[in-house]
Amino acid sequence: MPDFICPTCGRKMNRDLAIILPHTEEHIIDEIKKKHPDWVEANGICKMCYEHYKKMLHPS
Ligand SMILES: [Zn+2]
């Protein structure tokens, strides 16, 4: 299984920790693109980054 390098945090990890964001998460996708203009959804992000952006947009 190929390694995955998260485009937003640069961490190297197992491919199965990568997340491809669904279109319903468009607000998160927009937020990531603001910080990483070269990033595209198909690149995916790691679980940690996903949780990070989710928390940022939906603070509990
Ligand atoms: Zn990451």
N, CA, C, O and the ligand as a Tripos MOL2 file, in Angstrom:
@<TRIPOS>MOLECULE
protein
  241   239    61     0     0
PROTEIN
NO_CHARGES

@<TRIPOS>ATOM
      1 N           0.8490   -1.2020    0.0000 N.3       1 MET1
      2 CA          0.0000    0.0000    0.0000 C.3       1 MET1
      3 C           0.8810    1.2470    0.0000 C.2       1 MET1
      4 O           1.7630    1.3760    0.8480 O.2       1 MET1
      5 N           0.6540    2.1670   -0.9390 N.am      2 PRO2
      6 CA          1.5320    3.3560   -1.0290 C.3       2 PRO2
      7 C           1.2960    4.3080    0.1330 C.2       2 PRO2
      8 O           0.1940    4.3900    0.6760 O.2       2 PRO2
      9 N           2.3370    5.0190    0.5010 N.am      3 ASP3
     10 CA          2.2070    6.0140    1.5480 C.3       3 ASP3
     11 C           1.4590    7.2300    1.0310 C.2       3 ASP3
     12 O           1.4390    7.5060   -0.1680 O.2       3 ASP3
     13 N           0.8630    7.9280    1.9290 N.am      4 PHE4
     14 CA          0.1420    9.1470    1.6070 C.3       4 PHE4
     15 C           0.8370   10.2960    2.3160 C.2       4 PHE4
     16 O           1.0940   10.2160    3.5170 O.2       4 PHE4
     17 N           1.1420   11.3600    1.5940 N.am      5 ILE5
     18 CA          1.6880   12.5530    2.2220 C.3       5 ILE5
     19 C           0.5930   13.6060    2.2090 C.2       5 ILE5
     20 O           0.1600   14.0610    1.1510 O.2       5 ILE5
     21 N           0.1610   13.9780    3.3810 N.am      6 CYS6
     22 CA         -0.9370   14.9390    3.4790 C.3       6 CYS6
     23 C          -0.5140   16.2740    2.8630 C.2       6 CYS6
     24 O           0.5030   16.8440    3.2590 O.2       6 CYS6
     25 N          -1.2880   16.7740    1.8980 N.am      7 PRO7
     26 CA         -0.9020   18.0220    1.2300 C.3       7 PRO7
     27 C          -1.0130   19.2360    2.1390 C.2       7 PRO7
     28 O          -0.3980   20.2620    1.8510 O.2       7 PRO7
     29 N          -1.7640   19.1600    3.2140 N.am      8 THR8
     30 CA         -1.9440   20.3430    4.0500 C.3       8 THR8
     31 C          -1.0520   20.3640    5.2850 C.2       8 THR8
     32 O          -0.7700   21.4440    5.8040 O.2       8 THR8
     33 N          -0.6000   19.2160    5.7740 N.am      9 CYS9
     34 CA          0.3010   19.2400    6.9350 C.3       9 CYS9
     35 C           1.6500   18.5880    6.6350 C.2       9 CYS9
     36 O           2.5830   18.7010    7.4310 O.2       9 CYS9
     37 N           1.7610   17.9080    5.4960 N.am     10 GLY10
     38 CA          3.0370   17.3330    5.1010 C.3      10 GLY10
     39 C           3.3960   16.0310    5.8040 C.2      10 GLY10
     40 O           4.4680   15.4720    5.5740 O.2      10 GLY10
     41 N           2.4990   15.5490    6.6620 N.am     11 ARG11
     42 CA          2.7870   14.3060    7.3740 C.3      11 ARG11
     43 C           2.6160   13.1100    6.4500 C.2      11 ARG11
     44 O           1.7180   13.0640    5.6090 O.2      11 ARG11
     45 N           3.5150   12.1400    6.6370 N.am     12 LYS12
     46 CA          3.4810   10.9420    5.8240 C.3      12 LYS12
     47 C           2.7630    9.8460    6.6090 C.2      12 LYS12
     48 O           3.0650    9.6060    7.7780 O.2      12 LYS12
     49 N           1.8370    9.2030    5.9720 N.am     13 MET13
     50 CA          1.0650    8.1910    6.6960 C.3      13 MET13
     51 C           0.5160    7.1430    5.7430 C.2      13 MET13
     52 O           0.6740    7.2330    4.5250 O.2      13 MET13
     53 N          -0.1290    6.1570    6.3270 N.am     14 ASN14
     54 CA         -0.7320    5.1120    5.5260 C.3      14 ASN14
     55 C          -1.8880    5.6880    4.7050 C.2      14 ASN14
     56 O          -2.6430    6.5360    5.1790 O.2      14 ASN14
     57 N          -2.0050    5.2190    3.4940 N.am     15 ARG15
     58 CA         -3.0470    5.6640    2.5830 C.3      15 ARG15
     59 C          -4.4540    5.6270    3.1930 C.2      15 ARG15
     60 O          -5.2900    6.4890    2.9190 O.2      15 ARG15
     61 N          -4.6910    4.6140    4.0200 N.am     16 ASP16
     62 CA         -6.0650    4.4720    4.5220 C.3      16 ASP16
     63 C          -6.4400    5.5190    5.5710 C.2      16 ASP16
     64 O          -7.5770    5.5470    6.0410 O.2      16 ASP16
     65 N          -5.4710    6.3910    5.9440 N.am     17 LEU17
     66 CA         -5.8040    7.4900    6.8450 C.3      17 LEU17
     67 C          -6.1770    8.7540    6.0760 C.2      17 LEU17
     68 O          -6.5530    9.7650    6.6680 O.2      17 LEU17
     69 N          -6.0660    8.6830    4.7430 N.am     18 ALA18
     70 CA         -6.4270    9.8280    3.9200 C.3      18 ALA18
     71 C          -7.9340    9.8730    3.7360 C.2      18 ALA18
     72 O          -8.5930    8.8400    3.6220 O.2      18 ALA18
     73 N          -8.4680   11.0910    3.7090 N.am     19 ILE19
     74 CA         -9.9000   11.2800    3.5330 C.3      19 ILE19
     75 C         -10.1370   12.1120    2.2820 C.2      19 ILE19
     76 O          -9.5110   13.1530    2.0830 O.2      19 ILE19
     77 N         -11.0560   11.6340    1.4390 N.am     20 ILE20
     78 CA        -11.5160   12.4510    0.3190 C.3      20 ILE20
     79 C         -12.8220   13.0870    0.7830 C.2      20 ILE20
     80 O         -13.7920   12.3910    1.0850 O.2      20 ILE20
     81 N         -12.8330   14.4070    0.8340 N.am     21 LEU21
     82 CA        -14.0020   15.0840    1.3800 C.3      21 LEU21
     83 C         -15.1960   14.9970    0.4340 C.2      21 LEU21
     84 O         -15.0580   15.2360   -0.7650 O.2      21 LEU21
     85 N         -16.3520   14.6610    0.9640 N.am     22 PRO22
     86 CA        -17.5630   14.6410    0.1460 C.3      22 PRO22
     87 C         -18.0240   16.0710   -0.1570 C.2      22 PRO22
     88 O         -17.6460   17.0090    0.5450 O.2      22 PRO22
     89 N         -18.8270   16.2310   -1.1890 N.am     23 HIS23
     90 CA        -19.2570   17.5710   -1.5860 C.3      23 HIS23
     91 C         -20.1020   18.2500   -0.5210 C.2      23 HIS23
     92 O         -20.2250   19.4740   -0.4980 O.2      23 HIS23
     93 N         -20.6790   17.4500    0.3540 N.am     24 THR24
     94 CA        -21.4810   18.0260    1.4390 C.3      24 THR24
     95 C         -20.5990   18.7890    2.4240 C.2      24 THR24
     96 O         -21.1010   19.5670    3.2360 O.2      24 THR24
     97 N         -19.2930   18.5700    2.3550 N.am     25 GLU25
     98 CA        -18.3520   19.2650    3.2420 C.3      25 GLU25
     99 C         -17.7260   20.4630    2.5390 C.2      25 GLU25
    100 O         -16.5730   20.8130    2.7930 O.2      25 GLU25
    101 N         -18.4930   21.0830    1.6590 N.am     26 GLU26
    102 CA        -17.9850   22.1630    0.8260 C.3      26 GLU26
    103 C         -17.3850   23.3170    1.6380 C.2      26 GLU26
    104 O         -16.4050   23.9330    1.2190 O.2      26 GLU26
    105 N         -17.9810   23.6050    2.8060 N.am     27 HIS27
    106 CA        -17.4720   24.7000    3.6340 C.3      27 HIS27
    107 C         -16.0620   24.3800    4.1450 C.2      27 HIS27
    108 O         -15.2220   25.2690    4.2880 O.2      27 HIS27
    109 N         -15.8210   23.0930    4.4140 N.am     28 ILE28
    110 CA        -14.4840   22.6900    4.8540 C.3      28 ILE28
    111 C         -13.5220   22.7540    3.6720 C.2      28 ILE28
    112 O         -12.3890   23.2160    3.8110 O.2      28 ILE28
    113 N         -13.9730   22.2950    2.5220 N.am     29 ILE29
    114 CA        -13.1570   22.3400    1.3030 C.3      29 ILE29
    115 C         -12.7290   23.7740    1.0070 C.2      29 ILE29
    116 O         -11.5690   24.0290    0.6850 O.2      29 ILE29
    117 N         -13.6810   24.7170    1.1180 N.am     30 ASP30
    118 CA        -13.3750   26.1270    0.8660 C.3      30 ASP30
    119 C         -12.3250   26.6610    1.8380 C.2      30 ASP30
    120 O         -11.4260   27.4080    1.4530 O.2      30 ASP30
    121 N         -12.4530   26.2680    3.0860 N.am     31 GLU31
    122 CA        -11.5290   26.7250    4.1220 C.3      31 GLU31
    123 C         -10.1060   26.2150    3.8530 C.2      31 GLU31
    124 O          -9.1280   26.9470    4.0030 O.2      31 GLU31
    125 N         -10.0190   24.9480    3.4560 N.am     32 ILE32
    126 CA         -8.7000   24.3760    3.1520 C.3      32 ILE32
    127 C          -8.0870   25.1020    1.9530 C.2      32 ILE32
    128 O          -6.8920   25.3990    1.9450 O.2      32 ILE32
    129 N          -8.9080   25.3830    0.9460 N.am     33 LYS33
    130 CA         -8.4060   26.0440   -0.2640 C.3      33 LYS33
    131 C          -7.9290   27.4650    0.0080 C.2      33 LYS33
    132 O          -7.0390   27.9700   -0.6760 O.2      33 LYS33
    133 N          -8.5260   28.1080    1.0120 N.am     34 LYS34
    134 CA         -8.0870   29.4490    1.3990 C.3      34 LYS34
    135 C          -6.6400   29.4070    1.8790 C.2      34 LYS34
    136 O          -5.8460   30.3010    1.5870 O.2      34 LYS34
    137 N          -6.3150   28.3550    2.6190 N.am     35 LYS35
    138 CA         -4.9750   28.2200    3.1950 C.3      35 LYS35
    139 C          -4.0030   27.5350    2.2390 C.2      35 LYS35
    140 O          -2.7960   27.7760    2.2780 O.2      35 LYS35
    141 N          -4.5460   26.6860    1.3880 N.am     36 HIS36
    142 CA         -3.7160   25.9090    0.4600 C.3      36 HIS36
    143 C          -4.3170   25.9910   -0.9440 C.2      36 HIS36
    144 O          -5.0020   25.0710   -1.3890 O.2      36 HIS36
    145 N          -4.0520   27.1010   -1.6320 N.am     37 PRO37
    146 CA         -4.6730   27.3630   -2.9390 C.3      37 PRO37
    147 C          -4.4010   26.2760   -3.9860 C.2      37 PRO37
    148 O          -5.1830   26.1170   -4.9230 O.2      37 PRO37
    149 N          -3.3280   25.5440   -3.8410 N.am     38 ASP38
    150 CA         -2.9870   24.5230   -4.8360 C.3      38 ASP38
    151 C          -3.6910   23.1920   -4.5810 C.2      38 ASP38
    152 O          -3.6720   22.2900   -5.4180 O.2      38 ASP38
    153 N          -4.3020   23.0930   -3.4250 N.am     39 TRP39
    154 CA         -4.9330   21.8300   -3.0350 C.3      39 TRP39
    155 C          -6.2380   21.6120   -3.8060 C.2      39 TRP39
    156 O          -7.0120   22.5460   -4.0150 O.2      39 TRP39
    157 N          -6.4630   20.3870   -4.2160 N.am     40 VAL40
    158 CA         -7.7490   20.0210   -4.8320 C.3      40 VAL40
    159 C          -8.3480   18.8590   -4.0380 C.2      40 VAL40
    160 O          -7.6290   18.0480   -3.4540 O.2      40 VAL40
    161 N          -9.6620   18.7990   -4.0330 N.am     41 GLU41
    162 CA        -10.3590   17.7780   -3.2350 C.3      41 GLU41
    163 C          -9.8230   16.3820   -3.4580 C.2      41 GLU41
    164 O          -9.6840   15.5920   -2.5250 O.2      41 GLU41
    165 N          -9.5200   16.0890   -4.7300 N.am     42 ALA42
    166 CA         -9.0840   14.7370   -5.0880 C.3      42 ALA42
    167 C          -7.7750   14.3420   -4.4110 C.2      42 ALA42
    168 O          -7.4610   13.1570   -4.2990 O.2      42 ALA42
    169 N          -7.0050   15.3490   -3.9550 N.am     43 ASN43
    170 CA         -5.7550   15.0530   -3.2420 C.3      43 ASN43
    171 C          -6.0220   14.4370   -1.8800 C.2      43 ASN43
    172 O          -5.2130   13.6730   -1.3540 O.2      43 ASN43
    173 N          -7.1660   14.7830   -1.3220 N.am     44 GLY44
    174 CA         -7.4990   14.2960    0.0020 C.3      44 GLY44
    175 C          -6.7090   14.9980    1.0860 C.2      44 GLY44
    176 O          -5.7620   15.7320    0.8030 O.2      44 GLY44
    177 N          -7.0960   14.7710    2.3140 N.am     45 ILE45
    178 CA         -6.3410   15.2610    3.4610 C.3      45 ILE45
    179 C          -6.3150   14.1550    4.5020 C.2      45 ILE45
    180 O          -7.0550   13.1750    4.4060 O.2      45 ILE45
    181 N          -5.4580   14.3230    5.4910 N.am     46 CYS46
    182 CA         -5.4090   13.2910    6.5160 C.3      46 CYS46
    183 C          -6.5150   13.5100    7.5410 C.2      46 CYS46
    184 O          -7.1150   14.5820    7.6200 O.2      46 CYS46
    185 N          -6.7610   12.4920    8.3030 N.am     47 LYS47
    186 CA         -7.8160   12.5210    9.3040 C.3      47 LYS47
    187 C          -7.6270   13.6610   10.3100 C.2      47 LYS47
    188 O          -8.5850   14.3130   10.7240 O.2      47 LYS47
    189 N          -6.3480   13.8850   10.6950 N.am     48 MET48
    190 CA         -6.0660   14.9320   11.6720 C.3      48 MET48
    191 C          -6.4260   16.3170   11.1250 C.2      48 MET48
    192 O          -7.0160   17.1390   11.8260 O.2      48 MET48
    193 N          -6.0660   16.5570    9.8770 N.am     49 CYS49
    194 CA         -6.3810   17.8480    9.2660 C.3      49 CYS49
    195 C          -7.8910   18.0150    9.1300 C.2      49 CYS49
    196 O          -8.4350   19.0910    9.3780 O.2      49 CYS49
    197 N          -8.5480   16.9490    8.7360 N.am     50 TYR50
    198 CA         -9.9990   16.9840    8.5970 C.3      50 TYR50
    199 C         -10.6520   17.3720    9.9190 C.2      50 TYR50
    200 O         -11.5200   18.2430    9.9590 O.2      50 TYR50
    201 N         -10.2300   16.7210   10.9950 N.am     51 GLU51
    202 CA        -10.7720   17.0260   12.3220 C.3      51 GLU51
    203 C         -10.4540   18.4760   12.7030 C.2      51 GLU51
    204 O         -11.2800   19.1730   13.2920 O.2      51 GLU51
    205 N          -9.2460   18.9090   12.3570 N.am     52 HIS52
    206 CA         -8.8020   20.2630   12.6650 C.3      52 HIS52
    207 C          -9.7120   21.3000   11.9950 C.2      52 HIS52
    208 O         -10.1980   22.2230   12.6490 O.2      52 HIS52
    209 N          -9.9320   21.1430   10.7130 N.am     53 TYR53
    210 CA        -10.7640   22.1070    9.9840 C.3      53 TYR53
    211 C         -12.2170   22.0080   10.4060 C.2      53 TYR53
    212 O         -12.9260   23.0130   10.4620 O.2      53 TYR53
    213 N         -12.6550   20.8050   10.6990 N.am     54 LYS54
    214 CA        -14.0390   20.6190   11.1380 C.3      54 LYS54
    215 C         -14.2870   21.3440   12.4570 C.2      54 LYS54
    216 O         -15.3080   22.0060   12.6420 O.2      54 LYS54
    217 N         -13.3280   21.2000   13.3650 N.am     55 LYS55
    218 CA        -13.4590   21.8520   14.6770 C.3      55 LYS55
    219 C         -13.3980   23.3700   14.5410 C.2      55 LYS55
    220 O         -14.0850   24.1050   15.2490 O.2      55 LYS55
    221 N         -12.5570   23.8160   13.6110 N.am     56 MET56
    222 CA        -12.3990   25.2450   13.4060 C.3      56 MET56
    223 C         -13.7100   25.8650   12.9210 C.2      56 MET56
    224 O         -14.0560   26.9880   13.2890 O.2      56 MET56
    225 N         -14.4340   25.1100   12.0880 N.am     57 LEU57
    226 CA        -15.6720   25.6290   11.5160 C.3      57 LEU57
    227 C         -16.8870   25.3280   12.3820 C.2      57 LEU57
    228 O         -17.9130   26.0020   12.2960 O.2      57 LEU57
    229 N         -16.7530   24.3210   13.2010 N.am     58 HIS58
    230 CA        -17.8560   23.9590   14.0940 C.3      58 HIS58
    231 C         -17.3450   23.8420   15.5210 C.2      58 HIS58
    232 O         -17.2770   22.7440   16.0740 O.2      58 HIS58
    233 N         -16.9860   24.9790   16.1160 N.am     59 PRO59
    234 CA        -16.4760   24.9050   17.4890 C.3      59 PRO59
    235 C         -17.5770   24.4280   18.4370 C.2      59 PRO59
    236 O         -18.7300   24.8430   18.3270 O.2      59 PRO59
    237 N         -17.2110   23.5710   19.3460 N.am     60 SER60
    238 CA        -18.2430   23.0350   20.2340 C.3      60 SER60
    239 C         -18.4080   23.9390   21.4640 C.2      60 SER60
    240 O         -19.2330   23.6540   22.3320 O.2      60 SER60
    241 ZN         -2.7290   16.4850    7.4100 Zn       61 ZN61
@<TRIPOS>BOND
     1     1     2 1
     2     2     3 1
     3     3     4 2
     4     3     5 am
     5     5     6 1
     6     6     7 1
     7     7     8 2
     8     7     9 am
     9     9    10 1
    10    10    11 1
    11    11    12 2
    12    11    13 am
    13    13    14 1
    14    14    15 1
    15    15    16 2
    16    15    17 am
    17    17    18 1
    18    18    19 1
    19    19    20 2
    20    19    21 am
    21    21    22 1
    22    22    23 1
    23    23    24 2
    24    23    25 am
    25    25    26 1
    26    26    27 1
    27    27    28 2
    28    27    29 am
    29    29    30 1
    30    30    31 1
    31    31    32 2
    32    31    33 am
    33    33    34 1
    34    34    35 1
    35    35    36 2
    36    35    37 am
    37    37    38 1
    38    38    39 1
    39    39    40 2
    40    39    41 am
    41    41    42 1
    42    42    43 1
    43    43    44 2
    44    43    45 am
    45    45    46 1
    46    46    47 1
    47    47    48 2
    48    47    49 am
    49    49    50 1
    50    50    51 1
    51    51    52 2
    52    51    53 am
    53    53    54 1
    54    54    55 1
    55    55    56 2
    56    55    57 am
    57    57    58 1
    58    58    59 1
    59    59    60 2
    60    59    61 am
    61    61    62 1
    62    62    63 1
    63    63    64 2
    64    63    65 am
    65    65    66 1
    66    66    67 1
    67    67    68 2
    68    67    69 am
    69    69    70 1
    70    70    71 1
    71    71    72 2
    72    71    73 am
    73    73    74 1
    74    74    75 1
    75    75    76 2
    76    75    77 am
    77    77    78 1
    78    78    79 1
    79    79    80 2
    80    79    81 am
    81    81    82 1
    82    82    83 1
    83    83    84 2
    84    83    85 am
    85    85    86 1
    86    86    87 1
    87    87    88 2
    88    87    89 am
    89    89    90 1
    90    90    91 1
    91    91    92 2
    92    91    93 am
    93    93    94 1
    94    94    95 1
    95    95    96 2
    96    95    97 am
    97    97    98 1
    98    98    99 1
    99    99   100 2
   100    99   101 am
   101   101   102 1
   102   102   103 1
   103   103   104 2
   104   103   105 am
   105   105   106 1
   106   106   107 1
   107   107   108 2
   108   107   109 am
   109   109   110 1
   110   110   111 1
   111   111   112 2
   112   111   113 am
   113   113   114 1
   114   114   115 1
   115   115   116 2
   116   115   117 am
   117   117   118 1
   118   118   119 1
   119   119   120 2
   120   119   121 am
   121   121   122 1
   122   122   123 1
   123   123   124 2
   124   123   125 am
   125   125   126 1
   126   126   127 1
   127   127   128 2
   128   127   129 am
   129   129   130 1
   130   130   131 1
   131   131   132 2
   132   131   133 am
   133   133   134 1
   134   134   135 1
   135   135   136 2
   136   135   137 am
   137   137   138 1
   138   138   139 1
   139   139   140 2
   140   139   141 am
   141   141   142 1
   142   142   143 1
   143   143   144 2
   144   143   145 am
   145   145   146 1
   146   146   147 1
   147   147   148 2
   148   147   149 am
   149   149   150 1
   150   150   151 1
   151   151   152 2
   152   151   153 am
   153   153   154 1
   154   154   155 1
   155   155   156 2
   156   155   157 am
   157   157   158 1
   158   158   159 1
   159   159   160 2
   160   159   161 am
   161   161   162 1
   162   162   163 1
   163   163   164 2
   164   163   165 am
   165   165   166 1
   166   166   167 1
   167   167   168 2
   168   167   169 am
   169   169   170 1
   170   170   171 1
   171   171   172 2
   172   171   173 am
   173   173   174 1
   174   174   175 1
   175   175   176 2
   176   175   177 am
   177   177   178 1
   178   178   179 1
   179   179   180 2
   180   179   181 am
   181   181   182 1
   182   182   183 1
   183   183   184 2
   184   183   185 am
   185   185   186 1
   186   186   187 1
   187   187   188 2
   188   187   189 am
   189   189   190 1
   190   190   191 1
   191   191   192 2
   192   191   193 am
   193   193   194 1
   194   194   195 1
   195   195   196 2
   196   195   197 am
   197   197   198 1
   198   198   199 1
   199   199   200 2
   200   199   201 am
   201   201   202 1
   202   202   203 1
   203   203   204 2
   204   203   205 am
   205   205   206 1
   206   206   207 1
   207   207   208 2
   208   207   209 am
   209   209   210 1
   210   210   211 1
   211   211   212 2
   212   211   213 am
   213   213   214 1
   214   214   215 1
   215   215   216 2
   216   215   217 am
   217   217   218 1
   218   218   219 1
   219   219   220 2
   220   219   221 am
   221   221   222 1
   222   222   223 1
   223   223   224 2
   224   223   225 am
   225   225   226 1
   226   226   227 1
   227   227   228 2
   228   227   229 am
   229   229   230 1
   230   230   231 1
   231   231   232 2
   232   231   233 am
   233   233   234 1
   234   234   235 1
   235   235   236 2
   236   235   237 am
   237   237   238 1
   238   238   239 1
   239   239   240 2
@<TRIPOS>SUBSTRUCTURE
     1 MET1         2 RESIDUE 1 A MET
     2 PRO2         6 RESIDUE 1 A PRO
     3 ASP3        10 RESIDUE 1 A ASP
     4 PHE4        14 RESIDUE 1 A PHE
     5 ILE5        18 RESIDUE 1 A ILE
     6 CYS6        22 RESIDUE 1 A CYS
     7 PRO7        26 RESIDUE 1 A PRO
     8 THR8        30 RESIDUE 1 A THR
     9 CYS9        34 RESIDUE 1 A CYS
    10 GLY10       38 RESIDUE 1 A GLY
    11 ARG11       42 RESIDUE 1 A ARG
    12 LYS12       46 RESIDUE 1 A LYS
    13 MET13       50 RESIDUE 1 A MET
    14 ASN14       54 RESIDUE 1 A ASN
    15 ARG15       58 RESIDUE 1 A ARG
    16 ASP16       62 RESIDUE 1 A ASP
    17 LEU17       66 RESIDUE 1 A LEU
    18 ALA18       70 RESIDUE 1 A ALA
    19 ILE19       74 RESIDUE 1 A ILE
    20 ILE20       78 RESIDUE 1 A ILE
    21 LEU21       82 RESIDUE 1 A LEU
    22 PRO22       86 RESIDUE 1 A PRO
    23 HIS23       90 RESIDUE 1 A HIS
    24 THR24       94 RESIDUE 1 A THR
    25 GLU25       98 RESIDUE 1 A GLU
    26 GLU26      102 RESIDUE 1 A GLU
    27 HIS27      106 RESIDUE 1 A HIS
    28 ILE28      110 RESIDUE 1 A ILE
    29 ILE29      114 RESIDUE 1 A ILE
    30 ASP30      118 RESIDUE 1 A ASP
    31 GLU31      122 RESIDUE 1 A GLU
    32 ILE32      126 RESIDUE 1 A ILE
    33 LYS33      130 RESIDUE 1 A LYS
    34 LYS34      134 RESIDUE 1 A LYS
    35 LYS35      138 RESIDUE 1 A LYS
    36 HIS36      142 RESIDUE 1 A HIS
    37 PRO37      146 RESIDUE 1 A PRO
    38 ASP38      150 RESIDUE 1 A ASP
    39 TRP39      154 RESIDUE 1 A TRP
    40 VAL40      158 RESIDUE 1 A VAL
    41 GLU41      162 RESIDUE 1 A GLU
    42 ALA42      166 RESIDUE 1 A ALA
    43 ASN43      170 RESIDUE 1 A ASN
    44 GLY44      174 RESIDUE 1 A GLY
    45 ILE45      178 RESIDUE 1 A ILE
    46 CYS46      182 RESIDUE 1 A CYS
    47 LYS47      186 RESIDUE 1 A LYS
    48 MET48      190 RESIDUE 1 A MET
    49 CYS49      194 RESIDUE 1 A CYS
    50 TYR50      198 RESIDUE 1 A TYR
    51 GLU51      202 RESIDUE 1 A GLU
    52 HIS52      206 RESIDUE 1 A HIS
    53 TYR53      210 RESIDUE 1 A TYR
    54 LYS54      214 RESIDUE 1 A LYS
    55 LYS55      218 RESIDUE 1 A LYS
    56 MET56      222 RESIDUE 1 A MET
    57 LEU57      226 RESIDUE 1 A LEU
    58 HIS58      230 RESIDUE 1 A HIS
    59 PRO59      234 RESIDUE 1 A PRO
    60 SER60      238 RESIDUE 1 A SER
    61 ZN61       241 GROUP 0 **** ****
